[in-house]
């Protein structure tokens, strides 16, 4: 079964590249505000409180892993958009 949460996760990974590019090309006076918002999103546990149906493949362990993955996505965007910082997954974007 392909759970829609896993599909959403894959879409977010692809979207990360686009957002990182957009933030990189922003004027510096706008970039700082956007980076602050991204830092706030990185602190949110996006999957907490989900209402997964009993037929879902989502377990508490999966929720924990997805939360870590989402945090990593936002941190990657921040790292890729900040001069002098390099994301651990930057090689995937090049």
PDB file with one MODEL, atoms N, CA, C and O in Angstrom:
MODEL        1
ATOM      1  N   UNK A   1       0.844  -1.188   0.000  1.00  0.00           N
ATOM      2  CA  UNK A   1       0.000   0.000   0.000  1.00  0.00           C
ATOM      3  C   UNK A   1       0.884   1.245   0.000  1.00  0.00           C
ATOM      4  O   UNK A   1       1.814   1.344   0.800  1.00  0.00           O
ATOM      5  N   UNK A   2       0.606   2.179  -0.876  1.00  0.00           N
ATOM      6  CA  UNK A   2       1.333   3.447  -0.887  1.00  0.00           C
ATOM      7  C   UNK A   2       0.517   4.440  -0.077  1.00  0.00           C
ATOM      8  O   UNK A   2      -0.564   4.859  -0.489  1.00  0.00           O
ATOM      9  N   UNK A   3       1.041   4.802   1.059  1.00  0.00           N
ATOM     10  CA  UNK A   3       0.354   5.719   1.956  1.00  0.00           C
ATOM     11  C   UNK A   3       0.564   7.147   1.471  1.00  0.00           C
ATOM     12  O   UNK A   3       1.661   7.504   1.040  1.00  0.00           O
ATOM     13  N   UNK A   4      -0.472   7.956   1.539  1.00  0.00           N
ATOM     14  CA  UNK A   4      -0.357   9.329   1.038  1.00  0.00           C
ATOM     15  C   UNK A   4       0.664  10.155   1.815  1.00  0.00           C
ATOM     16  O   UNK A   4       1.164  11.155   1.298  1.00  0.00           O
ATOM     17  N   UNK A   5       0.982   9.759   3.040  1.00  0.00           N
ATOM     18  CA  UNK A   5       2.007  10.480   3.803  1.00  0.00           C
ATOM     19  C   UNK A   5       3.386  10.290   3.159  1.00  0.00           C
ATOM     20  O   UNK A   5       4.188  11.223   3.119  1.00  0.00           O
ATOM     21  N   UNK A   6       3.653   9.103   2.666  1.00  0.00           N
ATOM     22  CA  UNK A   6       4.931   8.839   2.015  1.00  0.00           C
ATOM     23  C   UNK A   6       5.031   9.585   0.681  1.00  0.00           C
ATOM     24  O   UNK A   6       6.098  10.084   0.324  1.00  0.00           O
ATOM     25  N   UNK A   7       3.932   9.659  -0.043  1.00  0.00           N
ATOM     26  CA  UNK A   7       3.905  10.405  -1.300  1.00  0.00           C
ATOM     27  C   UNK A   7       4.165  11.880  -1.022  1.00  0.00           C
ATOM     28  O   UNK A   7       4.941  12.522  -1.730  1.00  0.00           O
ATOM     29  N   UNK A   8       3.521  12.411   0.000  1.00  0.00           N
ATOM     30  CA  UNK A   8       3.718  13.810   0.377  1.00  0.00           C
ATOM     31  C   UNK A   8       5.169  14.065   0.747  1.00  0.00           C
ATOM     32  O   UNK A   8       5.735  15.093   0.375  1.00  0.00           O
ATOM     33  N   UNK A   9       5.766  13.148   1.466  1.00  0.00           N
ATOM     34  CA  UNK A   9       7.169  13.300   1.857  1.00  0.00           C
ATOM     35  C   UNK A   9       8.066  13.385   0.621  1.00  0.00           C
ATOM     36  O   UNK A   9       8.958  14.231   0.559  1.00  0.00           O
ATOM     37  N   UNK A  10       7.840  12.537  -0.335  1.00  0.00           N
ATOM     38  CA  UNK A  10       8.647  12.559  -1.560  1.00  0.00           C
ATOM     39  C   UNK A  10       8.462  13.876  -2.312  1.00  0.00           C
ATOM     40  O   UNK A  10       9.421  14.415  -2.866  1.00  0.00           O
ATOM     41  N   UNK A  11       7.252  14.386  -2.333  1.00  0.00           N
ATOM     42  CA  UNK A  11       6.994  15.659  -2.996  1.00  0.00           C
ATOM     43  C   UNK A  11       7.708  16.803  -2.280  1.00  0.00           C
ATOM     44  O   UNK A  11       8.219  17.716  -2.928  1.00  0.00           O
ATOM     45  N   UNK A  12       7.745  16.758  -0.963  1.00  0.00           N
ATOM     46  CA  UNK A  12       8.444  17.796  -0.204  1.00  0.00           C
ATOM     47  C   UNK A  12       9.941  17.777  -0.471  1.00  0.00           C
ATOM     48  O   UNK A  12      10.573  18.830  -0.553  1.00  0.00           O
ATOM     49  N   UNK A  13      10.502  16.600  -0.605  1.00  0.00           N
ATOM     50  CA  UNK A  13      11.928  16.514  -0.925  1.00  0.00           C
ATOM     51  C   UNK A  13      12.229  17.177  -2.266  1.00  0.00           C
ATOM     52  O   UNK A  13      13.226  17.887  -2.405  1.00  0.00           O
ATOM     53  N   UNK A  14      11.373  16.946  -3.239  1.00  0.00           N
ATOM     54  CA  UNK A  14      11.572  17.575  -4.546  1.00  0.00           C
ATOM     55  C   UNK A  14      11.385  19.086  -4.454  1.00  0.00           C
ATOM     56  O   UNK A  14      12.124  19.848  -5.077  1.00  0.00           O
ATOM     57  N   UNK A  15      10.419  19.506  -3.696  1.00  0.00           N
ATOM     58  CA  UNK A  15      10.142  20.933  -3.537  1.00  0.00           C
ATOM     59  C   UNK A  15      11.275  21.663  -2.821  1.00  0.00           C
ATOM     60  O   UNK A  15      11.476  22.860  -3.025  1.00  0.00           O
ATOM     61  N   UNK A  16      12.012  20.940  -1.985  1.00  0.00           N
ATOM     62  CA  UNK A  16      13.144  21.527  -1.263  1.00  0.00           C
ATOM     63  C   UNK A  16      14.116  22.191  -2.225  1.00  0.00           C
ATOM     64  O   UNK A  16      14.591  23.297  -1.968  1.00  0.00           O
ATOM     65  N   UNK A  17      14.407  21.529  -3.318  1.00  0.00           N
ATOM     66  CA  UNK A  17      15.359  22.059  -4.292  1.00  0.00           C
ATOM     67  C   UNK A  17      14.887  23.389  -4.866  1.00  0.00           C
ATOM     68  O   UNK A  17      15.672  24.325  -5.015  1.00  0.00           O
ATOM     69  N   UNK A  18      13.614  23.462  -5.182  1.00  0.00           N
ATOM     70  CA  UNK A  18      13.058  24.679  -5.762  1.00  0.00           C
ATOM     71  C   UNK A  18      13.099  25.820  -4.750  1.00  0.00           C
ATOM     72  O   UNK A  18      13.507  26.933  -5.082  1.00  0.00           O
ATOM     73  N   UNK A  19      12.680  25.548  -3.525  1.00  0.00           N
ATOM     74  CA  UNK A  19      12.663  26.589  -2.494  1.00  0.00           C
ATOM     75  C   UNK A  19      14.079  27.072  -2.199  1.00  0.00           C
ATOM     76  O   UNK A  19      14.303  28.275  -2.063  1.00  0.00           O
ATOM     77  N   UNK A  20      15.026  26.162  -2.100  1.00  0.00           N
ATOM     78  CA  UNK A  20      16.414  26.559  -1.835  1.00  0.00           C
ATOM     79  C   UNK A  20      16.932  27.468  -2.944  1.00  0.00           C
ATOM     80  O   UNK A  20      17.626  28.445  -2.667  1.00  0.00           O
ATOM     81  N   UNK A  21      16.607  27.162  -4.179  1.00  0.00           N
ATOM     82  CA  UNK A  21      17.039  28.003  -5.296  1.00  0.00           C
ATOM     83  C   UNK A  21      16.411  29.389  -5.202  1.00  0.00           C
ATOM     84  O   UNK A  21      17.095  30.396  -5.384  1.00  0.00           O
ATOM     85  N   UNK A  22      15.118  29.442  -4.919  1.00  0.00           N
ATOM     86  CA  UNK A  22      14.429  30.731  -4.820  1.00  0.00           C
ATOM     87  C   UNK A  22      15.033  31.575  -3.705  1.00  0.00           C
ATOM     88  O   UNK A  22      15.298  32.762  -3.899  1.00  0.00           O
ATOM     89  N   UNK A  23      15.252  30.975  -2.546  1.00  0.00           N
ATOM     90  CA  UNK A  23      15.811  31.724  -1.417  1.00  0.00           C
ATOM     91  C   UNK A  23      17.223  32.200  -1.747  1.00  0.00           C
ATOM     92  O   UNK A  23      17.590  33.327  -1.413  1.00  0.00           O
ATOM     93  N   UNK A  24      18.008  31.359  -2.394  1.00  0.00           N
ATOM     94  CA  UNK A  24      19.378  31.743  -2.765  1.00  0.00           C
ATOM     95  C   UNK A  24      19.403  32.973  -3.657  1.00  0.00           C
ATOM     96  O   UNK A  24      20.319  33.789  -3.558  1.00  0.00           O
ATOM     97  N   UNK A  25      18.429  33.113  -4.509  1.00  0.00           N
ATOM     98  CA  UNK A  25      18.436  34.202  -5.484  1.00  0.00           C
ATOM     99  C   UNK A  25      17.705  35.452  -5.001  1.00  0.00           C
ATOM    100  O   UNK A  25      17.617  36.435  -5.737  1.00  0.00           O
ATOM    101  N   UNK A  26      17.185  35.428  -3.793  1.00  0.00           N
ATOM    102  CA  UNK A  26      16.472  36.595  -3.260  1.00  0.00           C
ATOM    103  C   UNK A  26      17.452  37.701  -2.885  1.00  0.00           C
ATOM    104  O   UNK A  26      18.604  37.427  -2.548  1.00  0.00           O
ATOM    105  N   UNK A  27      16.993  38.953  -2.943  1.00  0.00           N
ATOM    106  CA  UNK A  27      17.820  40.046  -2.426  1.00  0.00           C
ATOM    107  C   UNK A  27      18.083  39.834  -0.931  1.00  0.00           C
ATOM    108  O   UNK A  27      17.226  39.324  -0.209  1.00  0.00           O
ATOM    109  N   UNK A  28      19.254  40.223  -0.482  1.00  0.00           N
ATOM    110  CA  UNK A  28      19.664  39.977   0.905  1.00  0.00           C
ATOM    111  C   UNK A  28      18.667  40.524   1.922  1.00  0.00           C
ATOM    112  O   UNK A  28      18.433  39.895   2.953  1.00  0.00           O
ATOM    113  N   UNK A  29      18.073  41.691   1.645  1.00  0.00           N
ATOM    114  CA  UNK A  29      17.145  42.290   2.619  1.00  0.00           C
ATOM    115  C   UNK A  29      15.873  41.460   2.780  1.00  0.00           C
ATOM    116  O   UNK A  29      15.227  41.534   3.826  1.00  0.00           O
ATOM    117  N   UNK A  30      15.502  40.685   1.785  1.00  0.00           N
ATOM    118  CA  UNK A  30      14.341  39.801   1.888  1.00  0.00           C
ATOM    119  C   UNK A  30      14.724  38.427   2.422  1.00  0.00           C
ATOM    120  O   UNK A  30      13.945  37.783   3.123  1.00  0.00           O
ATOM    121  N   UNK A  31      15.916  37.994   2.086  1.00  0.00           N
ATOM    122  CA  UNK A  31      16.349  36.642   2.429  1.00  0.00           C
ATOM    123  C   UNK A  31      16.338  36.399   3.937  1.00  0.00           C
ATOM    124  O   UNK A  31      15.923  35.328   4.378  1.00  0.00           O
ATOM    125  N   UNK A  32      16.781  37.362   4.730  1.00  0.00           N
ATOM    126  CA  UNK A  32      16.867  37.165   6.181  1.00  0.00           C
ATOM    127  C   UNK A  32      15.498  36.880   6.794  1.00  0.00           C
ATOM    128  O   UNK A  32      15.376  36.016   7.663  1.00  0.00           O
ATOM    129  N   UNK A  33      14.473  37.597   6.351  1.00  0.00           N
ATOM    130  CA  UNK A  33      13.114  37.354   6.861  1.00  0.00           C
ATOM    131  C   UNK A  33      12.635  35.954   6.502  1.00  0.00           C
ATOM    132  O   UNK A  33      12.032  35.266   7.326  1.00  0.00           O
ATOM    133  N   UNK A  34      12.903  35.543   5.283  1.00  0.00           N
ATOM    134  CA  UNK A  34      12.490  34.208   4.838  1.00  0.00           C
ATOM    135  C   UNK A  34      13.229  33.134   5.629  1.00  0.00           C
ATOM    136  O   UNK A  34      12.632  32.131   6.020  1.00  0.00           O
ATOM    137  N   UNK A  35      14.518  33.337   5.867  1.00  0.00           N
ATOM    138  CA  UNK A  35      15.291  32.357   6.640  1.00  0.00           C
ATOM    139  C   UNK A  35      14.768  32.245   8.068  1.00  0.00           C
ATOM    140  O   UNK A  35      14.764  31.153   8.638  1.00  0.00           O
ATOM    141  N   UNK A  36      14.325  33.357   8.655  1.00  0.00           N
ATOM    142  CA  UNK A  36      13.760  33.312  10.005  1.00  0.00           C
ATOM    143  C   UNK A  36      12.486  32.466  10.034  1.00  0.00           C
ATOM    144  O   UNK A  36      12.277  31.685  10.962  1.00  0.00           O
ATOM    145  N   UNK A  37      11.645  32.622   9.025  1.00  0.00           N
ATOM    146  CA  UNK A  37      10.416  31.820   8.943  1.00  0.00           C
ATOM    147  C   UNK A  37      10.762  30.343   8.767  1.00  0.00           C
ATOM    148  O   UNK A  37      10.153  29.483   9.402  1.00  0.00           O
ATOM    149  N   UNK A  38      11.726  30.051   7.917  1.00  0.00           N
ATOM    150  CA  UNK A  38      12.134  28.657   7.711  1.00  0.00           C
ATOM    151  C   UNK A  38      12.680  28.045   8.996  1.00  0.00           C
ATOM    152  O   UNK A  38      12.454  26.865   9.263  1.00  0.00           O
ATOM    153  N   UNK A  39      13.396  28.833   9.793  1.00  0.00           N
ATOM    154  CA  UNK A  39      13.908  28.334  11.075  1.00  0.00           C
ATOM    155  C   UNK A  39      12.762  27.983  12.014  1.00  0.00           C
ATOM    156  O   UNK A  39      12.843  27.001  12.751  1.00  0.00           O
ATOM    157  N   UNK A  40      11.698  28.777  11.993  1.00  0.00           N
ATOM    158  CA  UNK A  40      10.529  28.465  12.829  1.00  0.00           C
ATOM    159  C   UNK A  40       9.861  27.176  12.362  1.00  0.00           C
ATOM    160  O   UNK A  40       9.466  26.345  13.180  1.00  0.00           O
ATOM    161  N   UNK A  41       9.735  27.010  11.044  1.00  0.00           N
ATOM    162  CA  UNK A  41       9.158  25.775  10.517  1.00  0.00           C
ATOM    163  C   UNK A  41      10.006  24.563  10.883  1.00  0.00           C
ATOM    164  O   UNK A  41       9.468  23.480  11.115  1.00  0.00           O
ATOM    165  N   UNK A  42      11.311  24.731  10.938  1.00  0.00           N
ATOM    166  CA  UNK A  42      12.202  23.618  11.278  1.00  0.00           C
ATOM    167  C   UNK A  42      11.986  23.147  12.711  1.00  0.00           C
ATOM    168  O   UNK A  42      12.327  22.013  13.047  1.00  0.00           O
ATOM    169  N   UNK A  43      11.427  24.003  13.555  1.00  0.00           N
ATOM    170  CA  UNK A  43      11.196  23.649  14.957  1.00  0.00           C
ATOM    171  C   UNK A  43       9.862  22.935  15.172  1.00  0.00           C
ATOM    172  O   UNK A  43       9.649  22.331  16.223  1.00  0.00           O
ATOM    173  N   UNK A  44       8.973  22.998  14.200  1.00  0.00           N
ATOM    174  CA  UNK A  44       7.632  22.422  14.339  1.00  0.00           C
ATOM    175  C   UNK A  44       7.669  20.934  13.998  1.00  0.00           C
ATOM    176  O   UNK A  44       8.266  20.531  13.000  1.00  0.00           O
ATOM    177  N   UNK A  45       7.034  20.134  14.826  1.00  0.00           N
ATOM    178  CA  UNK A  45       6.899  18.697  14.547  1.00  0.00           C
ATOM    179  C   UNK A  45       5.634  18.533  13.695  1.00  0.00           C
ATOM    180  O   UNK A  45       4.530  18.386  14.220  1.00  0.00           O
ATOM    181  N   UNK A  46       5.817  18.561  12.394  1.00  0.00           N
ATOM    182  CA  UNK A  46       4.698  18.617  11.458  1.00  0.00           C
ATOM    183  C   UNK A  46       3.759  17.421  11.537  1.00  0.00           C
ATOM    184  O   UNK A  46       2.568  17.554  11.258  1.00  0.00           O
ATOM    185  N   UNK A  47       4.270  16.275  11.906  1.00  0.00           N
ATOM    186  CA  UNK A  47       3.449  15.065  11.901  1.00  0.00           C
ATOM    187  C   UNK A  47       2.778  14.781  13.241  1.00  0.00           C
ATOM    188  O   UNK A  47       1.973  13.855  13.338  1.00  0.00           O
ATOM    189  N   UNK A  48       3.090  15.550  14.265  1.00  0.00           N
ATOM    190  CA  UNK A  48       2.473  15.311  15.570  1.00  0.00           C
ATOM    191  C   UNK A  48       0.967  15.535  15.493  1.00  0.00           C
ATOM    192  O   UNK A  48       0.501  16.508  14.900  1.00  0.00           O
ATOM    193  N   UNK A  49       0.231  14.642  16.087  1.00  0.00           N
ATOM    194  CA  UNK A  49      -1.215  14.773  16.142  1.00  0.00           C
ATOM    195  C   UNK A  49      -1.938  14.333  14.885  1.00  0.00           C
ATOM    196  O   UNK A  49      -3.122  14.630  14.723  1.00  0.00           O
ATOM    197  N   UNK A  50      -1.251  13.628  13.986  1.00  0.00           N
ATOM    198  CA  UNK A  50      -1.945  13.176  12.779  1.00  0.00           C
ATOM    199  C   UNK A  50      -2.973  12.119  13.156  1.00  0.00           C
ATOM    200  O   UNK A  50      -2.805  11.381  14.128  1.00  0.00           O
ATOM    201  N   UNK A  51      -4.004  12.064  12.391  1.00  0.00           N
ATOM    202  CA  UNK A  51      -5.059  11.084  12.622  1.00  0.00           C
ATOM    203  C   UNK A  51      -4.964  10.029  11.525  1.00  0.00           C
ATOM    204  O   UNK A  51      -5.684  10.082  10.528  1.00  0.00           O
ATOM    205  N   UNK A  52      -4.067   9.076  11.725  1.00  0.00           N
ATOM    206  CA  UNK A  52      -3.863   8.026  10.728  1.00  0.00           C
ATOM    207  C   UNK A  52      -4.904   6.926  10.924  1.00  0.00           C
ATOM    208  O   UNK A  52      -5.106   6.456  12.043  1.00  0.00           O
ATOM    209  N   UNK A  53      -5.559   6.517   9.848  1.00  0.00           N
ATOM    210  CA  UNK A  53      -6.536   5.432   9.961  1.00  0.00           C
ATOM    211  C   UNK A  53      -5.840   4.121  10.325  1.00  0.00           C
ATOM    212  O   UNK A  53      -4.643   3.964  10.083  1.00  0.00           O
ATOM    213  N   UNK A  54      -6.580   3.189  10.900  1.00  0.00           N
ATOM    214  CA  UNK A  54      -5.988   1.910  11.306  1.00  0.00           C
ATOM    215  C   UNK A  54      -5.333   1.154  10.149  1.00  0.00           C
ATOM    216  O   UNK A  54      -4.437   0.342  10.377  1.00  0.00           O
ATOM    217  N   UNK A  55      -5.760   1.405   8.933  1.00  0.00           N
ATOM    218  CA  UNK A  55      -5.188   0.712   7.778  1.00  0.00           C
ATOM    219  C   UNK A  55      -3.897   1.368   7.289  1.00  0.00           C
ATOM    220  O   UNK A  55      -3.259   0.872   6.361  1.00  0.00           O
ATOM    221  N   UNK A  56      -3.518   2.470   7.906  1.00  0.00           N
ATOM    222  CA  UNK A  56      -2.324   3.198   7.482  1.00  0.00           C
ATOM    223  C   UNK A  56      -1.061   2.459   7.895  1.00  0.00           C
ATOM    224  O   UNK A  56      -1.041   1.724   8.882  1.00  0.00           O
ATOM    225  N   UNK A  57      -0.009   2.671   7.116  1.00  0.00           N
ATOM    226  CA  UNK A  57       1.303   2.119   7.443  1.00  0.00           C
ATOM    227  C   UNK A  57       2.053   2.999   8.436  1.00  0.00           C
ATOM    228  O   UNK A  57       3.169   2.668   8.838  1.00  0.00           O
ATOM    229  N   UNK A  58       1.456   4.104   8.829  1.00  0.00           N
ATOM    230  CA  UNK A  58       2.113   5.063   9.721  1.00  0.00           C
ATOM    231  C   UNK A  58       2.071   4.547  11.159  1.00  0.00           C
ATOM    232  O   UNK A  58       1.001   4.293  11.712  1.00  0.00           O
ATOM    233  N   UNK A  59       3.241   4.400  11.746  1.00  0.00           N
ATOM    234  CA  UNK A  59       3.375   4.002  13.148  1.00  0.00           C
ATOM    235  C   UNK A  59       3.985   5.174  13.907  1.00  0.00           C
ATOM    236  O   UNK A  59       4.475   6.117  13.287  1.00  0.00           O
ATOM    237  N   UNK A  60       3.965   5.133  15.240  1.00  0.00           N
ATOM    238  CA  UNK A  60       4.636   6.205  15.998  1.00  0.00           C
ATOM    239  C   UNK A  60       6.108   6.364  15.601  1.00  0.00           C
ATOM    240  O   UNK A  60       6.624   7.481  15.571  1.00  0.00           O
ATOM    241  N   UNK A  61       6.774   5.267  15.299  1.00  0.00           N
ATOM    242  CA  UNK A  61       8.175   5.329  14.866  1.00  0.00           C
ATOM    243  C   UNK A  61       8.285   6.053  13.517  1.00  0.00           C
ATOM    244  O   UNK A  61       9.212   6.833  13.295  1.00  0.00           O
ATOM    245  N   UNK A  62       7.332   5.784  12.627  1.00  0.00           N
ATOM    246  CA  UNK A  62       7.322   6.451  11.327  1.00  0.00           C
ATOM    247  C   UNK A  62       7.091   7.948  11.493  1.00  0.00           C
ATOM    248  O   UNK A  62       7.736   8.754  10.823  1.00  0.00           O
ATOM    249  N   UNK A  63       6.175   8.323  12.381  1.00  0.00           N
ATOM    250  CA  UNK A  63       5.914   9.740  12.651  1.00  0.00           C
ATOM    251  C   UNK A  63       7.190  10.424  13.126  1.00  0.00           C
ATOM    252  O   UNK A  63       7.510  11.530  12.690  1.00  0.00           O
ATOM    253  N   UNK A  64       7.909   9.768  14.014  1.00  0.00           N
ATOM    254  CA  UNK A  64       9.169  10.320  14.517  1.00  0.00           C
ATOM    255  C   UNK A  64      10.174  10.516  13.376  1.00  0.00           C
ATOM    256  O   UNK A  64      10.838  11.548  13.290  1.00  0.00           O
ATOM    257  N   UNK A  65      10.272   9.520  12.514  1.00  0.00           N
ATOM    258  CA  UNK A  65      11.205   9.612  11.381  1.00  0.00           C
ATOM    259  C   UNK A  65      10.794  10.719  10.411  1.00  0.00           C
ATOM    260  O   UNK A  65      11.646  11.454   9.910  1.00  0.00           O
ATOM    261  N   UNK A  66       9.502  10.840  10.148  1.00  0.00           N
ATOM    262  CA  UNK A  66       9.030  11.882   9.246  1.00  0.00           C
ATOM    263  C   UNK A  66       9.275  13.270   9.830  1.00  0.00           C
ATOM    264  O   UNK A  66       9.670  14.185   9.106  1.00  0.00           O
ATOM    265  N   UNK A  67       9.045  13.433  11.133  1.00  0.00           N
ATOM    266  CA  UNK A  67       9.329  14.723  11.771  1.00  0.00           C
ATOM    267  C   UNK A  67      10.797  15.099  11.609  1.00  0.00           C
ATOM    268  O   UNK A  67      11.120  16.249  11.310  1.00  0.00           O
ATOM    269  N   UNK A  68      11.679  14.130  11.806  1.00  0.00           N
ATOM    270  CA  UNK A  68      13.118  14.389  11.635  1.00  0.00           C
ATOM    271  C   UNK A  68      13.431  14.734  10.181  1.00  0.00           C
ATOM    272  O   UNK A  68      14.248  15.614   9.908  1.00  0.00           O
ATOM    273  N   UNK A  69      12.787  14.048   9.263  1.00  0.00           N
ATOM    274  CA  UNK A  69      13.026  14.307   7.838  1.00  0.00           C
ATOM    275  C   UNK A  69      12.556  15.705   7.451  1.00  0.00           C
ATOM    276  O   UNK A  69      13.250  16.406   6.714  1.00  0.00           O
ATOM    277  N   UNK A  70      11.387  16.118   7.938  1.00  0.00           N
ATOM    278  CA  UNK A  70      10.883  17.455   7.619  1.00  0.00           C
ATOM    279  C   UNK A  70      11.790  18.524   8.207  1.00  0.00           C
ATOM    280  O   UNK A  70      12.071  19.532   7.557  1.00  0.00           O
ATOM    281  N   UNK A  71      12.247  18.309   9.427  1.00  0.00           N
ATOM    282  CA  UNK A  71      13.174  19.259  10.042  1.00  0.00           C
ATOM    283  C   UNK A  71      14.447  19.356   9.192  1.00  0.00           C
ATOM    284  O   UNK A  71      14.971  20.446   8.968  1.00  0.00           O
ATOM    285  N   UNK A  72      14.925  18.224   8.731  1.00  0.00           N
ATOM    286  CA  UNK A  72      16.127  18.203   7.894  1.00  0.00           C
ATOM    287  C   UNK A  72      15.906  18.952   6.583  1.00  0.00           C
ATOM    288  O   UNK A  72      16.815  19.622   6.092  1.00  0.00           O
ATOM    289  N   UNK A  73      14.711  18.844   6.013  1.00  0.00           N
ATOM    290  CA  UNK A  73      14.413  19.554   4.769  1.00  0.00           C
ATOM    291  C   UNK A  73      14.532  21.058   4.978  1.00  0.00           C
ATOM    292  O   UNK A  73      15.179  21.747   4.189  1.00  0.00           O
ATOM    293  N   UNK A  74      13.911  21.570   6.037  1.00  0.00           N
ATOM    294  CA  UNK A  74      13.980  23.008   6.293  1.00  0.00           C
ATOM    295  C   UNK A  74      15.410  23.433   6.610  1.00  0.00           C
ATOM    296  O   UNK A  74      15.859  24.486   6.159  1.00  0.00           O
ATOM    297  N   UNK A  75      16.119  22.627   7.378  1.00  0.00           N
ATOM    298  CA  UNK A  75      17.511  22.956   7.690  1.00  0.00           C
ATOM    299  C   UNK A  75      18.389  22.915   6.440  1.00  0.00           C
ATOM    300  O   UNK A  75      19.312  23.718   6.304  1.00  0.00           O
ATOM    301  N   UNK A  76      18.108  21.988   5.531  1.00  0.00           N
ATOM    302  CA  UNK A  76      18.840  21.943   4.260  1.00  0.00           C
ATOM    303  C   UNK A  76      18.624  23.230   3.471  1.00  0.00           C
ATOM    304  O   UNK A  76      19.571  23.803   2.932  1.00  0.00           O
ATOM    305  N   UNK A  77      17.378  23.677   3.408  1.00  0.00           N
ATOM    306  CA  UNK A  77      17.087  24.914   2.682  1.00  0.00           C
ATOM    307  C   UNK A  77      17.838  26.079   3.312  1.00  0.00           C
ATOM    308  O   UNK A  77      18.415  26.905   2.605  1.00  0.00           O
ATOM    309  N   UNK A  78      17.831  26.146   4.638  1.00  0.00           N
ATOM    310  CA  UNK A  78      18.548  27.212   5.349  1.00  0.00           C
ATOM    311  C   UNK A  78      20.037  27.131   5.041  1.00  0.00           C
ATOM    312  O   UNK A  78      20.666  28.140   4.723  1.00  0.00           O
ATOM    313  N   UNK A  79      20.597  25.930   5.136  1.00  0.00           N
ATOM    314  CA  UNK A  79      22.031  25.755   4.879  1.00  0.00           C
ATOM    315  C   UNK A  79      22.397  26.118   3.441  1.00  0.00           C
ATOM    316  O   UNK A  79      23.400  26.788   3.197  1.00  0.00           O
ATOM    317  N   UNK A  80      21.588  25.677   2.509  1.00  0.00           N
ATOM    318  CA  UNK A  80      21.873  25.942   1.102  1.00  0.00           C
ATOM    319  C   UNK A  80      21.685  27.412   0.733  1.00  0.00           C
ATOM    320  O   UNK A  80      22.216  27.875  -0.276  1.00  0.00           O
ATOM    321  N   UNK A  81      20.934  28.137   1.548  1.00  0.00           N
ATOM    322  CA  UNK A  81      20.642  29.538   1.263  1.00  0.00           C
ATOM    323  C   UNK A  81      21.527  30.497   2.036  1.00  0.00           C
ATOM    324  O   UNK A  81      21.416  31.712   1.873  1.00  0.00           O
ATOM    325  N   UNK A  82      22.406  29.965   2.877  1.00  0.00           N
ATOM    326  CA  UNK A  82      23.277  30.791   3.705  1.00  0.00           C
ATOM    327  C   UNK A  82      24.704  30.686   3.180  1.00  0.00           C
ATOM    328  O   UNK A  82      25.259  29.589   3.112  1.00  0.00           O
ATOM    329  N   UNK A  83      25.303  31.820   2.808  1.00  0.00           N
ATOM    330  CA  UNK A  83      26.676  31.771   2.285  1.00  0.00           C
ATOM    331  C   UNK A  83      27.634  31.118   3.280  1.00  0.00           C
ATOM    332  O   UNK A  83      27.592  31.389   4.480  1.00  0.00           O
ATOM    333  N   UNK A  84      28.488  30.259   2.754  1.00  0.00           N
ATOM    334  CA  UNK A  84      29.497  29.615   3.588  1.00  0.00           C
ATOM    335  C   UNK A  84      29.035  28.348   4.275  1.00  0.00           C
ATOM    336  O   UNK A  84      29.859  27.621   4.829  1.00  0.00           O
ATOM    337  N   UNK A  85      27.748  28.060   4.258  1.00  0.00           N
ATOM    338  CA  UNK A  85      27.243  26.834   4.872  1.00  0.00           C
ATOM    339  C   UNK A  85      26.924  25.843   3.770  1.00  0.00           C
ATOM    340  O   UNK A  85      26.468  26.216   2.690  1.00  0.00           O
ATOM    341  N   UNK A  86      27.170  24.583   4.060  1.00  0.00           N
ATOM    342  CA  UNK A  86      26.880  23.544   3.081  1.00  0.00           C
ATOM    343  C   UNK A  86      26.055  22.456   3.749  1.00  0.00           C
ATOM    344  O   UNK A  86      26.415  21.953   4.814  1.00  0.00           O
ATOM    345  N   UNK A  87      24.971  22.107   3.127  1.00  0.00           N
ATOM    346  CA  UNK A  87      24.077  21.079   3.642  1.00  0.00           C
ATOM    347  C   UNK A  87      24.707  19.702   3.506  1.00  0.00           C
ATOM    348  O   UNK A  87      25.501  19.451   2.599  1.00  0.00           O
ATOM    349  N   UNK A  88      24.343  18.826   4.410  1.00  0.00           N
ATOM    350  CA  UNK A  88      24.812  17.441   4.344  1.00  0.00           C
ATOM    351  C   UNK A  88      24.312  16.763   3.072  1.00  0.00           C
ATOM    352  O   UNK A  88      24.965  15.865   2.541  1.00  0.00           O
ATOM    353  N   UNK A  89      23.162  17.195   2.594  1.00  0.00           N
ATOM    354  CA  UNK A  89      22.609  16.576   1.387  1.00  0.00           C
ATOM    355  C   UNK A  89      22.816  17.447   0.153  1.00  0.00           C
ATOM    356  O   UNK A  89      22.138  17.248  -0.855  1.00  0.00           O
ATOM    357  N   UNK A  90      23.730  18.401   0.208  1.00  0.00           N
ATOM    358  CA  UNK A  90      23.956  19.305  -0.925  1.00  0.00           C
ATOM    359  C   UNK A  90      24.364  18.559  -2.183  1.00  0.00           C
ATOM    360  O   UNK A  90      24.074  19.015  -3.289  1.00  0.00           O
ATOM    361  N   UNK A  91      25.019  17.441  -2.040  1.00  0.00           N
ATOM    362  CA  UNK A  91      25.455  16.700  -3.227  1.00  0.00           C
ATOM    363  C   UNK A  91      24.271  16.238  -4.066  1.00  0.00           C
ATOM    364  O   UNK A  91      24.411  16.051  -5.275  1.00  0.00           O
ATOM    365  N   UNK A  92      23.103  16.049  -3.443  1.00  0.00           N
ATOM    366  CA  UNK A  92      21.924  15.648  -4.194  1.00  0.00           C
ATOM    367  C   UNK A  92      21.404  16.774  -5.076  1.00  0.00           C
ATOM    368  O   UNK A  92      20.719  16.526  -6.068  1.00  0.00           O
ATOM    369  N   UNK A  93      21.726  17.997  -4.719  1.00  0.00           N
ATOM    370  CA  UNK A  93      21.200  19.139  -5.449  1.00  0.00           C
ATOM    371  C   UNK A  93      22.104  19.577  -6.585  1.00  0.00           C
ATOM    372  O   UNK A  93      21.732  20.462  -7.356  1.00  0.00           O
ATOM    373  N   UNK A  94      23.276  18.983  -6.710  1.00  0.00           N
ATOM    374  CA  UNK A  94      24.226  19.419  -7.730  1.00  0.00           C
ATOM    375  C   UNK A  94      24.331  18.401  -8.840  1.00  0.00           C
ATOM    376  O   UNK A  94      25.088  18.600  -9.791  1.00  0.00           O
TER     377      UNK A  94
ENDMDL
END
